[in-house]
């Protein structure tokens, strides 16, 4: 699988390709995936945006997960992240809502963030208490999770029960991001181009910089990251900063694995195990307010 990621996905995520081409290639690659067999997927609308809803066929859901896909803020969609979301619905006994938020460069910051906050508010308006909601996402979607919680808190809205992020991209300045010879998927040049597209004419505002924000009062946070990826340092810095702010953090480095290996749940045993671990965390924070 690692060879496949390096030879197929890495060439797609390249700044030389126009955004439209990248999107078509990534969407096509997403067709080669395994969704959990014991879940049902339906198309819904959430916060004024299209979304996909997943539920386990084995029992009643005990809350909701709002999932934000990765893709550098410019590519990706709910369809590319069906393996993660379907397996997460099964392992966490949740309704998982995978949001099709607006993408740059057509819709730069704050469009995606606005969409996420609107979707979260609709879950609350639909009668799901914040104590039963967990925000989750990978890569750029992981960064959006942190930005959304900062915005939610600023607006005086109750924060969710927890957050579970995979390989979160939380430093758009890329100040401490360096090429990793072992990363089979990402390139710094691609991230840099996407940061410029997402920010457009905006400066890095407080809700875009969770590493500098006061995270005091945030709910429990789970962070997964591969040892062989260029966003390892982002994840390490987030875990350290969140702990300094008093946040309960579960931080796991997946040894020998790459960026968002969770996309291969159902194909790679370690990926399935990682998604199941997220499900355990989600179930725990909804039940007790802690991850233990």
C-alpha positions as CSV (number, residue, x, y, z in Angstrom):
1,X,0.0,0.0,0.0
2,X,2.8,2.4,0.8
3,X,4.2,2.0,-2.7
4,X,0.8,2.6,-4.2
5,X,0.4,5.8,-2.2
6,X,3.8,7.0,-3.4
7,X,3.3,6.1,-7.0
8,X,-0.3,7.1,-7.4
9,X,-1.4,9.7,-4.8
10,X,1.8,11.7,-4.4
11,X,2.0,12.6,-8.2
12,X,-1.6,13.8,-8.0
13,X,-0.9,16.2,-5.1
14,X,1.5,18.3,-7.0
15,X,1.5,22.1,-7.5
16,X,2.0,21.7,-11.2
17,X,-1.5,20.3,-11.7
18,X,-4.4,22.7,-12.1
19,X,-6.9,22.4,-9.2
20,X,-9.6,20.9,-11.4
21,X,-7.3,18.1,-12.5
22,X,-6.2,17.4,-8.9
23,X,-9.8,17.1,-7.9
24,X,-10.8,14.7,-10.6
25,X,-7.8,12.5,-10.0
26,X,-8.3,12.4,-6.2
27,X,-12.0,11.7,-6.6
28,X,-11.2,8.8,-9.0
29,X,-8.6,7.4,-6.6
30,X,-11.2,7.4,-3.8
31,X,-13.2,4.8,-5.8
32,X,-10.5,2.3,-4.8
33,X,-11.5,2.0,-1.2
34,X,-13.3,-0.3,1.2
35,X,-16.3,1.1,3.2
36,X,-17.6,-0.7,6.3
37,X,-20.2,-3.3,5.2
38,X,-22.4,-2.8,8.3
39,X,-23.2,0.9,7.7
40,X,-25.7,2.8,5.7
41,X,-24.9,6.1,3.8
42,X,-27.4,8.7,2.8
43,X,-27.1,12.1,1.2
44,X,-28.3,15.0,3.4
45,X,-27.9,18.7,3.7
46,X,-26.3,20.2,6.8
47,X,-25.7,23.9,7.5
48,X,-26.8,24.7,3.9
49,X,-24.1,22.4,2.4
50,X,-24.3,18.8,1.0
51,X,-23.2,16.1,3.3
52,X,-23.1,12.4,3.7
53,X,-24.6,10.7,6.8
54,X,-23.4,7.3,8.0
55,X,-25.1,5.1,10.6
56,X,-24.2,1.7,11.8
57,X,-26.7,-1.1,11.0
58,X,-26.0,-2.8,14.3
59,X,-27.7,-0.4,16.7
60,X,-29.0,3.0,17.6
61,X,-26.5,5.9,17.3
62,X,-25.5,7.5,20.6
63,X,-24.5,10.9,19.3
64,X,-23.0,12.6,16.3
65,X,-19.6,13.1,14.7
66,X,-19.1,16.0,12.3
67,X,-16.3,14.9,10.0
68,X,-14.2,17.4,8.0
69,X,-12.2,15.8,5.1
70,X,-8.7,16.7,4.3
71,X,-7.2,17.9,0.9
72,X,-5.3,21.0,1.6
73,X,-8.5,23.2,1.5
74,X,-8.6,22.8,-2.3
75,X,-9.3,19.1,-3.0
76,X,-11.2,16.2,-1.4
77,X,-14.9,15.6,-0.7
78,X,-17.1,13.3,1.3
79,X,-16.7,10.7,-1.4
80,X,-12.9,10.5,-0.9
81,X,-13.3,9.8,2.8
82,X,-16.0,7.1,2.9
83,X,-13.7,4.5,4.4
84,X,-12.9,6.6,7.4
85,X,-16.4,7.8,8.0
86,X,-18.1,4.4,7.5
87,X,-15.7,2.6,9.8
88,X,-16.0,5.5,12.3
89,X,-19.8,5.2,12.4
90,X,-19.4,1.5,13.2
91,X,-16.7,1.8,15.8
92,X,-18.2,4.8,17.6
93,X,-21.9,4.0,17.3
94,X,-22.5,7.5,15.9
95,X,-24.2,9.3,13.2
96,X,-21.3,10.5,11.2
97,X,-21.9,13.6,9.0
98,X,-19.2,14.2,6.4
99,X,-19.5,17.8,5.3
100,X,-18.9,19.0,1.8
101,X,-17.6,22.4,2.8
102,X,-16.6,25.0,0.2
103,X,-13.1,24.8,-1.2
104,X,-10.4,27.3,-2.2
105,X,-9.4,29.0,-4.5
106,X,-13.0,29.6,-5.5
107,X,-14.0,30.1,-1.9
108,X,-11.1,31.1,0.3
109,X,-11.1,31.7,4.0
110,X,-13.5,32.0,5.8
111,X,-15.9,30.1,3.6
112,X,-15.0,26.6,4.8
113,X,-14.9,27.7,8.4
114,X,-18.3,29.4,8.1
115,X,-19.7,26.2,6.6
116,X,-18.4,24.1,9.5
117,X,-19.8,26.4,12.2
118,X,-23.2,26.5,10.4
119,X,-23.2,22.7,10.3
120,X,-22.4,22.4,14.0
121,X,-25.1,24.9,14.8
122,X,-27.7,22.9,12.8
123,X,-26.8,19.7,14.7
124,X,-27.5,21.6,17.9
125,X,-30.7,23.1,16.5
126,X,-31.8,19.5,15.6
127,X,-31.8,18.6,19.3
128,X,-28.4,16.9,19.5
129,X,-26.7,18.3,22.7
130,X,-23.1,19.5,22.5
131,X,-22.2,16.8,25.0
132,X,-23.1,14.2,22.4
133,X,-21.2,15.7,19.4
134,X,-17.5,15.2,18.5
135,X,-15.7,17.1,15.8
136,X,-13.2,15.1,13.7
137,X,-11.1,15.6,10.6
138,X,-7.8,14.9,8.9
139,X,-5.1,17.2,7.6
140,X,-6.7,20.5,6.5
141,X,-9.9,19.1,8.0
142,X,-8.0,18.7,11.3
143,X,-7.0,22.3,11.2
144,X,-10.6,23.2,10.5
145,X,-11.7,21.4,13.6
146,X,-9.4,23.5,15.8
147,X,-10.4,26.7,14.0
148,X,-14.1,25.9,14.3
149,X,-13.8,25.3,18.1
150,X,-12.1,28.7,18.5
151,X,-14.9,30.3,16.5
152,X,-17.6,28.4,18.4
153,X,-16.2,29.5,21.7
154,X,-15.9,33.1,20.6
155,X,-19.5,33.0,19.5
156,X,-20.6,31.8,23.0
157,X,-21.8,28.5,21.7
158,X,-21.3,25.4,23.8
159,X,-18.2,23.4,22.7
160,X,-18.5,19.7,21.6
161,X,-17.7,16.8,23.9
162,X,-14.4,16.2,22.2
163,X,-12.3,16.4,19.0
164,X,-10.4,13.7,17.2
165,X,-7.9,14.8,14.5
166,X,-5.6,13.0,12.2
167,X,-2.4,14.5,10.9
168,X,-3.7,18.0,11.6
169,X,-2.4,20.9,9.5
170,X,-2.4,23.7,12.0
171,X,0.5,25.9,10.9
172,X,-0.4,27.6,7.6
173,X,2.9,29.5,7.7
174,X,4.8,26.2,7.4
175,X,7.4,27.7,9.7
176,X,8.5,24.4,11.1
177,X,7.4,22.2,8.2
178,X,10.2,20.4,6.4
179,X,10.4,17.8,3.7
180,X,10.5,14.3,5.1
181,X,12.3,11.8,2.9
182,X,10.1,9.0,4.3
183,X,6.8,10.8,3.4
184,X,5.3,8.9,0.5
185,X,2.4,11.3,0.0
186,X,2.9,15.0,0.7
187,X,5.2,17.7,-0.5
188,X,5.8,21.1,1.2
189,X,5.5,22.9,-2.1
190,X,1.9,21.6,-2.5
191,X,1.0,22.7,1.0
192,X,2.5,26.1,0.5
193,X,0.5,26.7,-2.7
194,X,-2.7,25.6,-1.0
195,X,-2.1,27.9,2.0
196,X,-1.8,30.8,-0.4
197,X,-5.0,29.8,-2.1
198,X,-6.9,29.3,1.1
199,X,-5.7,32.5,2.7
200,X,-6.0,34.6,-0.5
201,X,-5.7,38.2,0.7
202,X,-6.3,37.3,4.4
203,X,-3.7,37.5,7.1
204,X,-3.4,34.6,9.5
205,X,-6.1,35.5,12.0
206,X,-6.4,34.1,15.6
207,X,-8.9,31.4,14.4
208,X,-6.4,30.2,11.9
209,X,-3.6,29.9,14.4
210,X,-4.5,27.3,17.1
211,X,-0.8,27.0,18.0
212,X,-0.9,30.6,19.3
213,X,-4.5,30.6,20.7
214,X,-5.5,30.0,24.3
215,X,-7.1,26.6,24.2
216,X,-8.1,26.6,27.9
217,X,-11.5,25.0,28.4
218,X,-11.3,23.0,25.2
219,X,-12.7,19.4,25.4
220,X,-10.5,16.3,25.3
221,X,-8.5,16.0,22.1
222,X,-7.2,12.9,20.3
223,X,-4.4,13.4,17.8
224,X,-3.1,10.7,15.5
225,X,-0.1,11.2,13.2
226,X,2.2,9.0,11.1
227,X,5.9,8.9,11.9
228,X,6.7,9.2,8.2
229,X,5.1,12.5,7.2
230,X,5.9,16.1,7.0
231,X,3.0,17.1,9.3
232,X,4.5,15.2,12.2
233,X,5.9,18.4,13.8
234,X,2.5,20.1,13.5
235,X,0.9,17.3,15.5
236,X,3.6,17.3,18.1
237,X,3.4,21.1,18.6
238,X,-0.4,20.9,18.8
239,X,-0.3,18.2,21.5
240,X,2.3,20.1,23.5
241,X,0.5,23.4,23.3
242,X,-2.9,21.9,24.1
243,X,-1.5,20.2,27.2
244,X,0.1,23.5,28.3
245,X,-3.4,25.0,28.1
246,X,-4.8,22.3,30.3
247,X,-6.5,20.2,27.6
248,X,-6.6,16.5,28.1
249,X,-4.7,15.1,25.1
250,X,-4.3,11.6,23.7
251,X,-1.4,11.7,21.3
252,X,-0.4,8.7,19.2
253,X,2.4,8.5,16.6
254,X,1.7,5.6,14.2
255,X,5.1,4.2,13.8
256,X,6.2,3.5,10.2
257,X,2.9,4.9,8.7
258,X,2.2,7.8,6.5
259,X,-0.2,10.8,6.2
260,X,-3.8,9.8,7.1
261,X,-3.3,6.1,6.8
262,X,-6.8,5.9,8.1
263,X,-8.0,6.4,4.5
264,X,-7.1,2.7,4.0
265,X,-9.3,1.3,6.8
266,X,-10.6,-2.0,5.6
267,X,-7.4,-2.6,3.5
268,X,-4.5,-1.9,5.9
269,X,-5.0,-3.5,9.3
270,X,-3.2,-0.7,11.1
271,X,-5.6,1.8,9.5
272,X,-8.6,-0.1,10.7
273,X,-7.1,-0.3,14.2
274,X,-6.5,3.4,14.2
275,X,-10.1,4.2,13.2
276,X,-11.4,1.9,15.9
277,X,-9.2,3.7,18.4
278,X,-10.9,6.9,17.4
279,X,-14.3,5.2,17.9
280,X,-13.3,4.2,21.4
281,X,-12.2,7.8,22.2
282,X,-15.4,9.3,20.8
283,X,-17.6,6.8,22.7
284,X,-15.7,7.6,25.9
285,X,-15.8,11.4,25.8
286,X,-19.5,11.3,25.1
287,X,-20.2,8.9,28.0
288,X,-18.0,10.5,30.6
289,X,-16.5,13.8,29.4
290,X,-13.1,12.2,29.5
291,X,-11.2,9.8,27.2
292,X,-10.5,7.2,29.9
